[in-house]
Amino acid sequence: MSCTILAIESSCDETSAAVISDGKILNNIVATQSVHEKYGGVVPELASRAHQQHLIPVVSEALSSAGVSKKDLSAVAFTRGPGLMGALLVGGSFSKAFAYALNIPLIDVNHMEAHVLAHFIEAPSPAFPFICLTVSGGHTQLVLVRSHLDMEVLGETLDDAVGEAFDKIAKILGLPYPGGPHLDRLAAKGDPGTFAFPLSDMKDLAFSFSGIKTAVLYFLRENSRKEPGFIAKNLEDICASVQHTLIKMLMKKLVKASRERGIREVAIAGGVSANSGLRRALNEAAQENNWRVYLPKLEYCTDNAAMVAMAAHYKFLEGKFCELDISPLAKMKIGYHG
């Protein structure tokens, strides 16, 4: 039976729609919100309003560019959570109305599980079981992936996500929003051994990134007091040292998880998986630990509907649909399907 699904992503500040047909992604339309730049971070209310403005044009483009009409659709999928509640409501409400009007099934998708399943959009894909390090502005998790729909969080951050640490430190340094990519580009030109920052070492496979933000703030404040212009003079080396420290914390736990579970299939996902330093560190660790590593294309790292569509495809095959009275979950956990 042919299966064509329209998928919608609206968890934060990207409005995206994609069409998948029999497991093949036909397109991935993304409208990025520039309204947040002058505030240095995502403003939830503004994000919700921008989703309302962008959603219908994005969906219309996704259907037309795929050569698919509404009557061709087998189901509509949407991101249920986690994410900003207002943003999730916009995408969820539209999807429910669309599915109801067409009298076709509705599929709710976990945003973090979708990030993991972005690895199945294009070959090569990891073999089961594999470990996926999911890293974004809101989440840092080590996920054991047994199948497309069977995932378990082995460890996660106890406070801030690594993406938040990248962005907030970049903001302290005076870099434009979003700061993470700017910090990455500057780090490539600097010496990671110039400055030493503390490494948090939490129990088991847990992470913590709040301490390094405070440590960098105090470091910059003290050195700027002693030497005006310290940040501008040492910006590339500061960025390189910060990035080196954050990646070292991530890789330490990833190596530990791989060894404890005896799994050598390793992947990364989420917005921070686009970081060049992290990708380089993963490839280096692969050589040392005899891993087979998987890195998604850059367009599938940040929030997008193609990954939602891929997750929806596997749920469709299993007949895992949801009712129209379903509500978004801002703090939805991996593995929750209630």
N, C-alpha and C positions, 0 to 999 in steps of 0.2 A: 504494500500500500504506500502510495506516495505521501510524503509529509513535507509541507511547506509552512514555516512558522515566521511570524513577525515578532521580533524581540525589541524591547524598549528598556533602556538604562537611564535612570534619573536619580541616582543615589546621592550625588554631591553637586558638582558644578559643570558636568558635561551632560548635554542632552544628546542621546544617541539612539539610533534605530538601525536594525539589520534584518536581513531576510536570509533564512537558511532553508535549503531544499534537499531533502534526503541526506542530511549530514554535511552538505557543502555550503559554505558561506558565500552568498552571492554579492554582498556589499556590506559596508560598515560606515554609516553616515554619522558624523560627530559634529555638534555645534558647541564650541567652547565659549564660556562666559567670560568676557573681559571686564565686566562691571566690578569685579572684586579687586582688581589690580591696585587701585588707589587706596584701598583699605589694608593692603598687606596680608590679606587672608580672606577666606570664604565667609560671606555674610549670609546666614541661612535664609532670611526673608527675601533678600535679593535673588538668591539662587532659585527659590520657588517661583518667583515672578518670571525669571528668565526662562525656566522650564516651560511655563505656560505659553510664553511667546514663541519658543523654538520648536515645541513638540510636534504640532501639526505639520509645519513645513518639512521637518526632518523625516517624519513618517511618510509623507507624500513623496519625498525624494527617494526614500528607500524602496518603496513599492514601484515607482515608475522606472528607476534605474535598473531594478531587477527584472523588469518586464512582467511583474506580477500584479494581478488585480485582486481586489478584496475577496472576490468569490473563489479565488484559488487557494486561500489560506486554510490550513488545517487547524491552527491554534494561534493564540496570542500569548506571548510570554512577557514578564516584567520583573524587575528587581524588587523583591519584597523587603530586603534589608541585608545587612546593616547599612545605615546611612543617615542623612538628615531627614527627620520626620516629614517636614513640609515638602521637600523634594521628592521623597518616596511617594507621598500622597498624590502628587501631580501625575507621575508615571503610572501608578497603580490605578487611579481613578479612570484615566484615559483608557488603559488596557481593559479594565472591567467593562466599561461602556462599549468599547469596540467589539470585544468578544460576545457580549450580550446581543448587540445589534446584528451580528453575523451568525449568531447561534452556533458558535464553535467553542471548543474547550479553552480554558484559561490555565496558564502554567506560572506558578510563582517560583522565582529563582533566588537562591542565596548568593549574594554578591561575591563573597569570598570563595565559595565553591566555584563560581564562574571564573574567577581569576585563575584558579588551578586548572580548570578545564580549557582555558585558552591554549594550552599545550596540544590540544587535539584538533585545533583549527587547521593546521598544516603539518605534514610529516617533516621530520621524524617525531614521533610521540613517545613518551616514556612507557615502559612496560610496568605492569603492576606486580608487586607493590612498589611504590616509589615515595620518596620524601620530598615535599615541596616547601621551600621557604617563601612564605607570602609576606611581602613587605610593601607598605603603603603609608599614606599620611595618617591613617587611622588605625592600622593593624600591623602587628609583627607576630607571625605565627609559624611554628613548625608543624606541618600537617602530614600525617601518614595517610597515603591514598591507596586503598585496597582495590577500588573499582571506580567507575565513573560516578557512582552515587553512594559510595561508602568511604567516608573520610573521618579521621580522628585527629583532634588537635593534641599534639604531644607537649607543646610548650608555647607560651605567648608572653607578651610584655605585661609587666605588673603595673606599669604607669603609662608613659608616653610611647608612641610608636616611633620607629626609626625615621620614617618620613617626616614626622613632626619635628624631630630633633634636627634633621637636615634643614628644614624650612625656617625654624625659629633661630637657629644659629646663623643662618644666612641673613635673616632679618637684623640680628644684632650687628652683623658685619656691614649692614647697609646695602645689601644686594637687592635687586628688584624681585618682586613676587611673580611667579613662584620661585623661591630661592634655591631649592635643591638642585635643579639643573645648572644654575649659574655657579653654585659652589663646586659642582662636579667639573665644569669646564676650567675653572681656575685651579682646581686641585691637580689637574693634569699637567700644569706648568710648574707646580711647586715641589718641594722636597718633603715627603711625609715624615721624615725623621727629625725635622727641625724643632718641633715642640712636642712635649709629652703631656697627654691628657689621661685622666684616670679611667681604668677599665672596670666596669661593674661586673661582678661575678655572682649572679643569683643562683639559688638552689636548683638542681636538676636542669631542666631545659627552659627555664624562665629567663626573660630579658628585663632590663631596666635601662631607660635612656634619659631619665629626668636629671640624674647626677651630672652627666657630661654637659648639659646645657648650662647648669649653674656654674660648673667649673670653668667653662669657656667664658662666661660672662665676667666672673671675677678676674680671670687671667687677663682679659682685654682691658678691664677697668684699671687694674693695677699697672699694667705696662703702658697704657695710654697716659696715665698720670705721670709716670716717670719720663716718658718719651712722647711728646705730642706728635701725631702723625704715625704712630707705631702700626696701626692697622693698615693704612694705605701702603706703608713701606714693606710690610710683610704679608700682604693679603694672600698671595698665592701659596706661600708656605703654611700659613694658618689653615687655609682651606684643605690643603693636602694632609696636614696633620690631623685635623678633625675627621676628615673622611676615612683616613687610615684607621683611626681609633674605632669609629662606628662600624666599619666593615670587619675589623678584627673581632669585635663582640659578636657580630652575626655569624661569622665563619666558625668561631670556636664552638658554638652550640650546634651548628649544622653538622660539623665533623663528629661531635659527640653523639648526636642522634643517629647518624649513619652507622657508627661503630656499635652502638648499643643494640640497634635493630638488625644489624648485619645486612643493610640495604645499600646498594651501590648505584641505584637509579636515583638521580638527584636533579631537582628542578627548582627554578625560582619564578615568582610571579608577583604581580602588583606593580604599582607605579615606580617604586624604587628599584625594581629589577631592570629598569632602563639605565641605571647608573653604571657608567663605564668602569669605575673602579671595582664595583661589586662583580660585574661580569668577568673582569680580569682575574679577580681573586677566586671566583668559582672555577675557572679554567685551570688555575694553578693548583687548587686543591684537588681537582680531578686527576691531575698527573700524580700527585702525592698519594692519593687514596684509591686509585684505580676506579674512579667513578665514570659513569656515563652521564653526561650533564645535558640539560635541556633548557634553552633560553628562548622565550617567545619573541616574535618580531616586536619591534618597538611600538608599532601601532596597536598591539594587543596587550601592552604592559599597563598603560593608563586606562581609566574607566572607558569602556566601550560596549556597544550592544552585541558585537560579534561573539564575545565570550558568553553573554547571557543567552544568545541563540544556541550556542553549542551545548550549554547546560540543559536548555529546554529540549533540545533534540533527544538527549538520553532519557529525560523524564517522560517525554512523549512515547518513546519506545516501550517504557515500563507502565504506561497508562497512569502516570502520577499527575493528575490534574487537581485543581483547587476549585472551591466554590466562590461565587460572586460576593459573598459577605466577608471574604478574607481581609485582614487588616495588615498594614505594613508594620514591621518590627525594626525600630531604630538600632537595637542592639542584638539582632539575630545572630545566633551562634551556628557554627558549622555543625552539621549533623542534625539540626532541628528541622523537623518537617511536620509540625503540628498545625 
